[in-house]
Amino acid sequence: MDKILVRGGKPLVGSVHVRGAKNAALPLMAGALLAEAPVVLHNVPCLHDVFSMDKLLTGMGMRIEFTGRTMTMEAEDGIVPEAPYDLVRTMRASFFVLGPLLGRFGKAKVSLPGGCAIGTRPVDIHLKGLEALGASIRIEDGYVVAEGRLKGASHTLDFPSVGATENIMMAAVRAEGLTRIGNAAREPEIEDLARMLNAMGAQISGAGTDLITVVGVEALGGTEHVVIPDRIEAGTFLLAGVATHGDVTVVNANAEHLPVFLEKLREAGAEVEVQGGRIRAAARNGIQAVDFVTLPYPGFATDLQAQMMAMLTRAKGVSKIKETVFENRFMQAAELVRMGADIDLEGNTAIVRGVEQLSGAPVMASDLRASASLVIAGLMADRGETAIRRVYHIDRGYERIEERLVGLGADIERVRE
């Protein structure tokens, strides 16, 4: 098993290219199940989660060729509409296949994904939406078994869940008649999925708003589509630059996808510049404490909360962080305290008091974004070495992060235990 070693104290300087968004690529891959002709995706990130989805889809009978950053997918009528537990358990996003399988083939058998380190993330919101479209759903031996001819309906989500919005939207494109999804999630990744489906012949409007309208069609064809940049990766690299009092530019980024985050960086004292697809953030005069609340898009993304917390451990003053999206997403706090941070947890609120210095320490990654926060903390440490274990978490969402940080001047390496 690998671990990442970080020796801090060096400001990060330079530019780094942002890869395609993992949270866009996975539902796009699932959406290709709806196509009756080849779908070609460009700017696909080379990540563990993408490889897991590839394995799941090929196991169901889809033909996939993944060369460089281009993925060609072809789902013929021989698809077996079943997602087994051994594959779904490794990645919750596998559950995205339920909607397109049900929409195209009228039946699906998909394993329940189970729990998650950052919360239970129940799937009942997905199932209620599919039942509203006329699906008959039962839970059988740990699997969701769904079948039925779908018909358009109006349905309002209990919570603006990204995954549920995408699953219901993919099912609705093949439902008979008009579907309205109320209280829909508004994330850029949902807009990206709608753009691809519309290019395939779907009739979706309102993606990116809280009301999505879908007119069902008889069939969908193929298309070519470019995956949007990963806004969470862009934010992570910008935070690493600011946290080390450096000057980092992310290239192939979209500032419009990070409105609240960039404002909070400025509030913390960072100099932020946006020019086309480039975002630059620099902090040479220290970091100021800031308060923020995680919210569904366009609010502050929960996927950037842990990394922001790491940066604020050395800010001047006291920061207050309220997590409203997931119930167990402060798992990085205990590890940051091991490095010298002063953090108190009060329910879903973290109180972060800035300290003069952090020290390297052995730490354990608990989830994807927590692992990124520990890397940032290691880069901030004035002395000692930070050894991060369970780095398979970070490989789910960041492509060769240590090599790209070395390009910015970091002293970081991956070693075999």
Disulfide bonds with the S-S distance in Angstrom:
none
